[in-house]
Amino acid sequence: MIINKILYSKKFVKELKNLPENILNIAIKKEIIFKDNPLHPSLRLHELHGKFQGIWSISITSGYRIIFERMKNGDILFISIGKHDLYKYL
């Protein structure tokens, strides 16, 4: 997976501001890892299934994740960040 740049939805930015500080700090570190090596095992990168096919997830912690979409031009759009079941609210 090649990443040109990461874009952030308004929803993502709003959710990011509401994260606990410790989770926010981990999320920042995970984004750096993701930019450098999107396949790093600590990210637990995987594509969602069913109606969410085409949407991907990386783990921040066992309870938090980032949901994103891969754009055709290689950009990544971070859609949402939050607790593990956040995809239910997309």
SULBELMO-V440048 format. One record per residue. N is the residue number from 1. PHI is phi in radians with two decimals (none if undefined). PSI is psi in radians with two decimals (none if undefined). OMEGA is omega as a letter, one per 40 degrees, with the letter a starting at -180 (999 if undefined). Layout:
N & PHI & PSI & OMEGA
N & PHI & PSI & OMEGA
//
This chain:
1 & none & 2.17 & i
2 & -1.82 & 2.35 & a
3 & -2.01 & 2.06 & i
4 & -1.35 & -1.01 & i
5 & -2.71 & 2.83 & i
6 & -1.89 & 2.24 & i
7 & -1.89 & 2.76 & a
8 & -2.24 & 2.18 & i
9 & -1.24 & 2.79 & i
10 & -1.04 & -0.68 & i
11 & -1.05 & -0.79 & i
12 & -1.06 & -0.83 & a
13 & -1.07 & -0.74 & i
14 & -1.11 & -0.80 & a
15 & -1.16 & -0.65 & i
16 & -1.03 & -0.73 & a
17 & -1.15 & -0.38 & a
18 & -1.70 & 0.04 & a
19 & -1.27 & 2.60 & i
20 & -1.04 & 2.57 & a
21 & -0.99 & -0.71 & a
22 & -1.14 & -0.65 & i
23 & -1.23 & -0.69 & i
24 & -1.02 & -0.79 & i
25 & -1.09 & -0.71 & i
26 & -1.17 & -0.71 & i
27 & -1.06 & -0.69 & i
28 & -1.10 & -0.77 & i
29 & -1.11 & -0.70 & i
30 & -1.16 & -0.61 & i
31 & -1.12 & -0.69 & i
32 & -1.09 & -0.78 & i
33 & -1.05 & -0.79 & a
34 & -1.03 & -0.76 & i
35 & -1.10 & -0.71 & a
36 & -1.34 & -0.69 & a
37 & -2.66 & 1.51 & a
38 & -1.04 & -0.30 & a
39 & -1.74 & 0.20 & a
40 & -1.02 & 2.31 & a
41 & -1.01 & -0.52 & a
42 & -1.16 & -0.31 & a
43 & -1.42 & -0.35 & a
44 & 0.86 & 0.82 & a
45 & -1.04 & 2.30 & i
46 & -2.77 & 2.66 & i
47 & -1.51 & 2.46 & i
48 & -1.37 & 2.90 & a
49 & -2.09 & 3.09 & i
50 & 1.13 & -2.31 & a
51 & -1.21 & -0.16 & i
52 & -1.78 & 0.24 & i
53 & -1.01 & 2.37 & a
54 & 1.68 & -0.16 & i
55 & -1.82 & 2.42 & a
56 & -2.04 & 2.82 & a
57 & -2.38 & 2.48 & i
58 & -2.21 & 2.58 & a
59 & -1.58 & 2.36 & i
60 & -1.59 & -0.91 & i
61 & -2.41 & -3.04 & i
62 & -1.16 & -0.36 & a
63 & -1.89 & -0.18 & a
64 & -2.20 & 2.59 & i
65 & -2.57 & 2.87 & i
66 & -1.99 & 2.32 & i
67 & -1.86 & 2.31 & a
68 & -2.53 & 2.89 & i
69 & -2.12 & 2.41 & i
70 & -1.54 & 2.17 & i
71 & -1.53 & 2.73 & a
72 & -1.08 & -0.49 & a
73 & -1.48 & 0.05 & i
74 & 1.69 & -0.14 & i
75 & -1.26 & 2.75 & i
76 & -2.04 & 2.30 & i
77 & -1.90 & 1.89 & i
78 & -1.28 & 2.06 & a
79 & -1.62 & -0.78 & a
80 & -2.69 & 2.68 & i
81 & -2.47 & 2.37 & i
82 & 2.91 & -2.81 & a
83 & -1.10 & 2.81 & a
84 & -0.90 & -0.58 & a
85 & -1.60 & 0.31 & a
86 & -1.07 & -0.41 & i
87 & -1.05 & -0.40 & i
88 & -1.13 & -0.32 & a
89 & -1.86 & 0.24 & i
90 & -1.38 & none & 999
//
